Amino acid sequence: MNAPLDHAVRGRVIALLTREQVEFIDKLIIDARFSTGNRLTKVDVMSALVQGAMAMGLSGVGLRDKQELTRRILAARSNPAERRKHPRLKKRLHIRLRKRENGSEFSFATTGDISMGGLKVYLDSPKPILDFHQGLELEIRDPEHMDAPPVKATAHAVWMRENGNGAASMMAGIELTHVHSEDMARFSQLLQS
């Protein structure tokens, strides 16, 4: 029974799901298709669910059953403030961001809140420009001091969702991975002013 896996099957996982679970996945696919015109596959949906759980930092330590895992997922989703290492400050700053991998054009955003570890941004772009855990380049500016050089940082998106109110069409949670050393003092000052 330990024969090598066929190349087409290698790396795939077959999930045994209930009818209700399969219908939920199908509904996600249909909703995405009709609301955006994009077609997701069941593999896309399952992969996204796993990526979301990974982004929440779920642990299997002490995990007894799938009900316990469900409780952990719901708890991680409902209390993001308790997981933060740095306090968030309500502050409106101007952000330019782009994908690191292809040096694409910058998109513009404003912050809803910010900390030493990350920020919540409101994006004006009607199309999602971010992917989960994709490397980003950021330039952060105080709108009251636009003549000052920007704080440059690298980051990645940890969550995204549509913004139901206001002009910005998307909201995203951005985790900072590195603030350039020459900008660290100015970044700290931005958070204190």
Backbone as CSV, one residue per row, in Angstrom:
resi,resn,N_x,N_y,N_z,CA_x,CA_y,CA_z,C_x,C_y,C_z
1,MET,0.807,-1.201,0.000,0.000,0.000,0.000,0.848,1.262,0.000
2,ASN,2.153,1.154,0.135,3.005,2.328,0.172,3.606,2.635,-1.186
3,ALA,2.880,2.351,-2.249,3.375,2.647,-3.594,3.530,4.144,-3.759
4,PRO,4.514,4.593,-4.569,4.687,6.032,-4.788,3.424,6.639,-5.388
5,LEU,3.155,7.867,-4.987,1.978,8.570,-5.497,2.177,8.959,-6.947
6,ASP,1.144,8.853,-7.717,1.160,9.332,-9.093,1.424,10.829,-9.076
7,HIS,2.148,11.338,-10.077,2.514,12.760,-10.139,1.293,13.675,-10.040
8,ALA,0.186,13.307,-10.657,-1.013,14.160,-10.654,-1.662,14.229,-9.284
9,VAL,-1.412,13.245,-8.432,-2.058,13.194,-7.121,-1.154,13.751,-6.034
10,ARG,0.144,13.741,-6.243,1.103,14.171,-5.241,0.790,15.589,-4.767
11,GLY,0.796,15.817,-3.470,0.563,17.145,-2.925,-0.904,17.476,-2.727
12,ARG,-1.803,16.594,-3.100,-3.242,16.840,-2.945,-3.746,16.125,-1.700
13,VAL,-4.765,16.687,-1.099,-5.417,16.075,0.044,-6.884,15.902,-0.302
14,ILE,-7.398,14.734,-0.040,-8.821,14.494,-0.256,-9.501,14.686,1.086
15,ALA,-10.482,15.578,1.123,-11.192,15.868,2.364,-12.549,15.187,2.338
16,LEU,-12.883,14.507,3.408,-14.195,13.896,3.547,-15.080,14.901,4.274
17,LEU,-15.986,15.501,3.539,-16.834,16.553,4.077,-18.285,16.109,4.094
18,THR,-19.059,16.701,4.992,-20.492,16.435,5.011,-21.152,17.169,3.850
19,ARG,-22.361,16.797,3.560,-23.103,17.460,2.485,-23.242,18.955,2.782
20,GLU,-23.527,19.288,4.031,-23.677,20.691,4.430,-22.379,21.474,4.192
21,GLN,-21.234,20.865,4.496,-19.948,21.526,4.297,-19.650,21.735,2.814
22,VAL,-19.960,20.744,1.986,-19.758,20.877,0.539,-20.675,21.961,-0.017
23,GLU,-21.922,22.016,0.460,-22.860,23.050,0.002,-22.370,24.441,0.393
24,PHE,-21.765,24.572,1.574,-21.210,25.856,1.998,-20.093,26.290,1.048
25,ILE,-19.203,25.367,0.714,-18.112,25.681,-0.215,-18.679,26.062,-1.578
26,ASP,-19.665,25.310,-2.050,-20.303,25.634,-3.334,-20.928,27.022,-3.303
27,LYS,-21.547,27.393,-2.182,-22.161,28.725,-2.060,-21.094,29.813,-2.129
28,LEU,-19.962,29.603,-1.478,-18.863,30.570,-1.571,-18.433,30.758,-3.023
29,ILE,-18.312,29.660,-3.746,-17.887,29.706,-5.149,-18.911,30.452,-6.000
30,ILE,-20.184,30.139,-5.806,-21.253,30.788,-6.578,-21.326,32.276,-6.256
31,ASP,-21.264,32.630,-4.965,-21.309,34.047,-4.568,-20.148,34.823,-5.187
32,ALA,-18.956,34.231,-5.174,-17.791,34.900,-5.769,-17.993,35.086,-7.265
33,ARG,-18.512,34.070,-7.925,-18.698,34.131,-9.381,-19.678,35.234,-9.763
34,PHE,-20.819,35.307,-9.052,-21.835,36.287,-9.415,-21.500,37.703,-8.952
35,SER,-20.734,37.835,-7.883,-20.428,39.181,-7.390,-19.179,39.779,-8.030
36,THR,-18.246,38.932,-8.489,-16.996,39.460,-9.050,-16.709,38.978,-10.466
37,GLY,-17.372,37.922,-10.892,-17.070,37.341,-12.196,-15.894,36.381,-12.153
38,ASN,-15.242,36.260,-11.006,-14.098,35.355,-10.868,-14.577,33.970,-10.466
39,ARG,-13.906,32.962,-10.982,-14.282,31.591,-10.662,-13.249,30.987,-9.718
40,LEU,-13.728,30.576,-8.562,-12.888,29.864,-7.607,-13.168,28.375,-7.723
41,THR,-12.187,27.564,-7.409,-12.391,26.119,-7.358,-12.536,25.699,-5.900
42,LYS,-12.951,24.465,-5.694,-13.040,23.942,-4.326,-11.655,23.914,-3.681
43,VAL,-10.638,23.637,-4.480,-9.265,23.644,-3.958,-8.884,25.056,-3.521
44,ASP,-9.282,26.083,-4.297,-9.016,27.474,-3.914,-9.639,27.784,-2.558
45,VAL,-10.899,27.372,-2.385,-11.618,27.663,-1.140,-10.966,26.943,0.030
46,MET,-10.665,25.663,-0.124,-10.037,24.905,0.965,-8.672,25.494,1.312
47,SER,-7.906,25.860,0.292,-6.596,26.460,0.512,-6.724,27.782,1.261
48,ALA,-7.709,28.604,0.879,-7.920,29.890,1.553,-8.316,29.689,3.009
49,LEU,-9.144,28.692,3.290,-9.534,28.419,4.675,-8.320,28.019,5.511
50,VAL,-7.448,27.202,4.941,-6.233,26.798,5.660,-5.306,27.992,5.842
51,GLN,-5.146,28.830,4.797,-4.303,30.023,4.917,-4.833,30.947,6.009
52,GLY,-6.152,31.095,6.092,-6.742,31.925,7.139,-6.425,31.392,8.522
53,ALA,-6.534,30.085,8.696,-6.207,29.473,9.986,-4.728,29.657,10.311
54,MET,-3.867,29.535,9.295,-2.434,29.744,9.508,-2.152,31.189,9.902
55,ALA,-2.827,32.139,9.242,-2.616,33.558,9.536,-3.046,33.901,10.954
56,MET,-4.030,33.178,11.477,-4.482,33.411,12.850,-3.544,32.785,13.865
57,GLY,-2.557,32.034,13.399,-1.584,31.432,14.299,-2.156,30.318,15.154
58,LEU,-3.099,29.567,14.622,-3.710,28.486,15.388,-2.681,27.424,15.732
59,SER,-2.828,26.865,16.916,-1.922,25.822,17.382,-2.710,24.541,17.623
60,GLY,-2.069,23.407,17.420,-2.696,22.119,17.687,-2.392,21.592,19.073
61,VAL,-1.635,22.341,19.874,-1.278,21.891,21.214,-2.546,21.743,22.052
62,GLY,-2.753,20.556,22.589,-3.911,20.288,23.436,-5.217,20.125,22.680
63,LEU,-5.153,20.051,21.378,-6.357,19.937,20.552,-6.887,18.510,20.620
64,ARG,-8.158,18.364,21.034,-8.728,17.033,21.217,-9.620,16.585,20.071
65,ASP,-10.350,17.536,19.458,-11.302,17.151,18.413,-11.620,18.350,17.530
66,LYS,-12.418,18.119,16.481,-12.713,19.193,15.533,-13.579,20.285,16.153
67,GLN,-14.382,19.950,17.161,-15.179,20.980,17.834,-14.272,21.965,18.571
68,GLU,-13.222,21.446,19.190,-12.252,22.314,19.870,-11.543,23.210,18.858
69,LEU,-11.205,22.662,17.698,-10.575,23.466,16.649,-11.526,24.572,16.195
70,THR,-12.791,24.254,16.020,-13.788,25.264,15.639,-13.855,26.366,16.690
71,ARG,-13.864,26.003,17.968,-13.894,27.009,19.048,-12.654,27.908,18.996
72,ARG,-11.492,27.319,18.733,-10.258,28.116,18.651,-10.298,29.089,17.475
73,ILE,-10.819,28.630,16.350,-10.924,29.509,15.179,-11.840,30.681,15.488
74,LEU,-12.995,30.412,16.080,-13.942,31.484,16.403,-13.368,32.436,17.448
75,ALA,-12.650,31.907,18.424,-12.042,32.767,19.448,-10.954,33.645,18.838
76,ALA,-10.137,33.085,17.963,-9.070,33.868,17.322,-9.654,34.954,16.444
77,ARG,-10.757,34.660,15.788,-11.407,35.624,14.899,-12.070,36.745,15.683
78,SER,-12.611,36.442,16.864,-13.414,37.430,17.575,-12.617,38.357,18.478
79,ASN,-11.378,38.032,18.810,-10.595,38.866,19.722,-9.245,39.259,19.148
80,PRO,-9.205,39.939,17.980,-7.894,40.269,17.416,-7.090,41.205,18.301
81,ALA,-7.738,42.095,19.054,-7.009,43.055,19.884,-6.203,42.351,20.966
82,GLU,-6.696,41.218,21.476,-5.990,40.504,22.529,-4.717,39.837,22.024
83,ARG,-4.604,39.604,20.711,-3.422,38.967,20.152,-2.336,39.971,19.792
84,ARG,-2.626,41.245,19.853,-1.661,42.257,19.419,-0.571,42.455,20.460
85,LYS,0.643,42.593,19.971,1.779,42.841,20.849,1.935,44.326,21.132
86,HIS,1.437,45.176,20.220,1.588,46.623,20.328,0.208,47.276,20.310
87,PRO,-0.016,48.281,21.157,-1.325,48.951,21.149,-1.557,49.712,19.848
88,ARG,-2.797,49.701,19.388,-3.177,50.414,18.162,-3.593,51.835,18.502
89,LEU,-3.192,52.767,17.641,-3.560,54.170,17.795,-4.426,54.572,16.616
90,LYS,-5.516,55.274,16.892,-6.352,55.809,15.815,-5.603,56.992,15.228
91,LYS,-5.159,56.848,14.000,-4.372,57.903,13.369,-4.525,57.789,11.865
92,ARG,-4.758,58.924,11.211,-4.921,58.934,9.755,-3.597,59.338,9.111
93,LEU,-2.994,58.383,8.407,-1.754,58.615,7.681,-1.962,58.210,6.227
94,HIS,-1.148,58.747,5.344,-1.206,58.392,3.929,-0.229,57.249,3.668
95,ILE,-0.703,56.253,2.939,0.101,55.070,2.642,0.173,54.875,1.133
96,ARG,1.383,54.623,0.651,1.564,54.137,-0.726,2.058,52.710,-0.581
97,LEU,1.452,51.772,-1.315,1.865,50.391,-1.203,1.860,49.710,-2.562
98,ARG,2.721,48.699,-2.672,2.777,47.903,-3.896,3.352,46.533,-3.565
99,LYS,3.124,45.610,-4.494,3.656,44.261,-4.341,5.170,44.304,-4.528
100,ARG,5.900,43.636,-3.653,7.368,43.630,-3.733,7.875,42.842,-4.926
101,GLU,7.204,41.749,-5.251,7.735,40.816,-6.247,7.841,41.387,-7.644
102,ASN,6.916,42.268,-8.028,6.963,42.736,-9.413,7.157,44.240,-9.540
103,GLY,7.352,44.943,-8.423,7.573,46.382,-8.485,6.462,47.121,-9.200
104,SER,5.231,46.677,-8.993,4.079,47.286,-9.664,3.915,48.741,-9.230
105,GLU,2.997,49.434,-9.878,2.724,50.821,-9.509,2.171,50.874,-8.090
106,PHE,2.419,51.987,-7.431,1.917,52.155,-6.080,0.411,52.379,-6.100
107,SER,-0.266,51.829,-5.089,-1.666,52.123,-4.825,-1.702,52.979,-3.570
108,PHE,-2.812,53.641,-3.363,-2.917,54.565,-2.241,-3.927,54.070,-1.222
109,ALA,-3.648,54.369,0.042,-4.527,53.978,1.138,-4.373,54.991,2.262
110,THR,-5.289,54.933,3.208,-5.171,55.711,4.442,-5.319,54.744,5.609
111,THR,-4.721,55.100,6.729,-4.797,54.230,7.897,-6.056,54.522,8.697
112,GLY,-6.578,53.461,9.308,-7.636,53.605,10.300,-7.017,53.591,11.681
113,ASP,-6.020,52.719,11.850,-5.226,52.686,13.071,-3.854,52.126,12.717
114,ILE,-2.921,52.319,13.645,-1.536,51.927,13.369,-0.836,51.619,14.687
115,SER,0.168,50.750,14.627,1.017,50.447,15.781,2.412,50.120,15.267
116,MET,3.312,49.811,16.185,4.664,49.417,15.788,4.648,48.109,14.997
117,GLY,3.605,47.306,15.172,3.558,46.006,14.518,2.708,45.924,13.268
118,GLY,1.847,46.912,13.041,0.982,46.818,11.872,-0.006,47.958,11.776
119,LEU,-0.891,47.858,10.788,-1.858,48.914,10.553,-3.093,48.374,9.848
120,LYS,-4.190,49.078,10.051,-5.403,48.812,9.283,-5.493,49.910,8.249
121,VAL,-5.674,49.517,6.978,-5.732,50.503,5.907,-7.060,50.412,5.176
122,TYR,-7.441,51.560,4.616,-8.607,51.653,3.743,-8.079,51.914,2.341
123,LEU,-8.397,51.016,1.419,-7.894,51.092,0.046,-8.950,51.685,-0.868
124,ASP,-8.516,52.572,-1.751,-9.429,53.186,-2.711,-9.635,52.322,-3.944
125,SER,-8.778,51.340,-4.142,-8.831,50.525,-5.356,-10.080,49.653,-5.372
126,PRO,-10.839,49.664,-6.486,-12.012,48.799,-6.564,-11.648,47.324,-6.692
127,LYS,-10.444,47.022,-7.175,-9.986,45.638,-7.297,-9.022,45.345,-6.161
128,PRO,-9.107,44.156,-5.567,-8.134,43.818,-4.531,-6.726,43.770,-5.125
129,ILE,-5.817,44.526,-4.545,-4.435,44.534,-5.031,-3.546,43.692,-4.131
130,LEU,-4.125,43.179,-3.049,-3.351,42.436,-2.075,-3.739,40.970,-2.079
131,ASP,-2.789,40.120,-1.747,-3.044,38.710,-1.495,-2.508,38.413,-0.106
132,PHE,-3.101,37.425,0.563,-2.647,37.075,1.897,-1.167,36.725,1.895
133,HIS,-0.462,37.271,2.850,0.956,37.006,3.092,1.855,37.327,1.905
134,GLN,1.377,38.162,0.996,2.198,38.594,-0.132,3.084,39.747,0.330
135,GLY,4.343,39.737,-0.069,5.262,40.794,0.316,4.859,42.140,-0.270
136,LEU,4.888,43.174,0.567,4.514,44.529,0.156,5.617,45.510,0.514
137,GLU,5.724,46.568,-0.276,6.544,47.729,0.068,5.583,48.836,0.469
138,LEU,5.885,49.512,1.577,5.038,50.606,2.054,5.841,51.889,2.159
139,GLU,5.165,52.999,1.907,5.681,54.328,2.227,4.610,54.999,3.067
140,ILE,4.984,55.418,4.274,4.037,55.982,5.238,4.351,57.453,5.424
141,ARG,3.310,58.297,5.290,3.501,59.753,5.427,2.421,60.344,6.314
142,ASP,2.810,61.342,7.079,1.859,62.146,7.844,1.303,63.214,6.906
143,PRO,-0.027,63.303,6.719,-0.581,64.293,5.785,-0.286,65.734,6.196
144,GLU,0.062,65.955,7.465,0.393,67.307,7.926,1.852,67.662,7.654
145,HIS,2.656,66.683,7.249,4.079,66.911,6.964,4.464,66.195,5.671
146,MET,3.795,66.537,4.586,4.029,65.859,3.308,5.399,66.177,2.712
147,ASP,6.052,67.237,3.188,7.380,67.572,2.680,8.460,66.668,3.284
148,ALA,8.160,66.004,4.402,9.125,65.096,5.034,9.215,63.800,4.229
149,PRO,10.397,63.171,4.206,10.511,61.901,3.478,9.625,60.831,4.126
150,PRO,9.152,59.873,3.329,8.270,58.846,3.895,9.052,57.838,4.737
151,VAL,8.349,57.193,5.649,8.889,56.047,6.366,8.702,54.846,5.444
152,LYS,9.790,54.134,5.159,9.717,52.983,4.258,9.742,51.697,5.071
153,ALA,8.879,50.759,4.657,8.759,49.497,5.385,8.375,48.378,4.427
154,THR,8.568,47.149,4.892,8.040,45.985,4.186,6.988,45.350,5.084
155,ALA,6.039,44.654,4.448,4.902,44.132,5.200,4.201,43.049,4.398
156,HIS,3.128,42.500,4.979,2.229,41.609,4.240,0.818,41.727,4.820
157,ALA,-0.178,41.418,3.987,-1.584,41.486,4.402,-1.942,40.228,5.185
158,VAL,-2.604,40.416,6.329,-3.044,39.267,7.120,-4.559,39.076,7.065
159,TRP,-5.297,40.102,6.671,-6.737,39.960,6.423,-7.190,41.056,5.478
160,MET,-8.290,40.785,4.783,-8.891,41.756,3.859,-10.393,41.542,3.849
161,ARG,-11.128,42.635,3.672,-12.572,42.513,3.484,-13.108,43.775,2.845
162,GLU,-14.307,43.642,2.274,-14.958,44.793,1.676,-15.369,45.750,2.776
163,ASN,-15.283,47.033,2.470,-15.672,48.072,3.414,-17.073,48.528,3.036
164,GLY,-18.030,48.279,3.885,-19.416,48.594,3.571,-19.768,50.060,3.656
165,ASN,-18.934,50.879,4.261,-19.271,52.300,4.392,-18.078,53.164,4.012
166,GLY,-18.369,54.327,3.485,-17.313,55.262,3.106,-16.864,55.066,1.676
167,ALA,-15.930,55.916,1.250,-15.463,55.910,-0.139,-14.511,54.754,-0.426
168,ALA,-13.728,54.353,0.566,-12.772,53.266,0.353,-13.521,51.951,0.175
169,SER,-13.148,51.185,-0.837,-13.884,49.965,-1.150,-13.390,48.740,-0.379
170,MET,-12.153,48.762,0.124,-11.579,47.612,0.821,-10.881,48.054,2.101
171,MET,-10.876,47.153,3.091,-10.080,47.323,4.303,-9.107,46.157,4.362
172,ALA,-7.946,46.397,4.940,-6.967,45.314,5.081,-6.160,45.509,6.353
173,GLY,-5.800,44.400,6.967,-4.879,44.398,8.092,-3.493,44.085,7.561
174,ILE,-2.543,44.955,7.835,-1.180,44.827,7.319,-0.233,44.612,8.496
175,GLU,0.546,43.547,8.443,1.561,43.297,9.464,2.907,43.767,8.939
176,LEU,3.558,44.641,9.706,4.881,45.137,9.315,5.915,44.047,9.571
177,THR,6.764,43.815,8.595,7.832,42.831,8.766,9.190,43.492,8.978
178,HIS,9.336,44.735,8.480,10.606,45.445,8.652,10.390,46.932,8.378
179,VAL,10.856,47.767,9.291,10.908,49.213,9.052,12.376,49.542,8.841
180,HIS,12.681,50.230,7.751,14.076,50.559,7.436,14.721,51.251,8.642
181,SER,15.933,50.863,8.973,16.592,51.357,10.186,16.707,52.875,10.206
182,GLU,16.963,53.484,9.044,17.091,54.945,9.004,15.744,55.644,9.224
183,ASP,14.640,54.894,9.124,13.305,55.476,9.298,12.682,55.154,10.652
184,MET,13.320,54.295,11.451,12.708,53.831,12.696,12.409,54.969,13.671
185,ALA,13.331,55.914,13.832,13.104,57.030,14.760,11.918,57.875,14.297
186,ARG,11.838,58.143,12.991,10.708,58.930,12.470,9.396,58.161,12.597
187,PHE,9.454,56.835,12.429,8.248,56.021,12.578,7.748,56.088,14.017
188,SER,8.653,55.957,14.977,8.269,56.076,16.393,7.670,57.444,16.675
189,GLN,8.267,58.480,16.091,7.760,59.842,16.276,6.362,59.991,15.667
190,LEU,6.130,59.384,14.510,4.802,59.420,13.886,3.744,58.842,14.816
191,LEU,4.106,57.779,15.525,3.153,57.128,16.419,2.906,57.930,17.689
192,GLN,3.835,58.798,18.043,3.678,59.585,19.265,3.039,60.935,19.017
193,SER,3.118,61.455,17.798,2.601,62.806,17.539,1.099,62.820,17.371
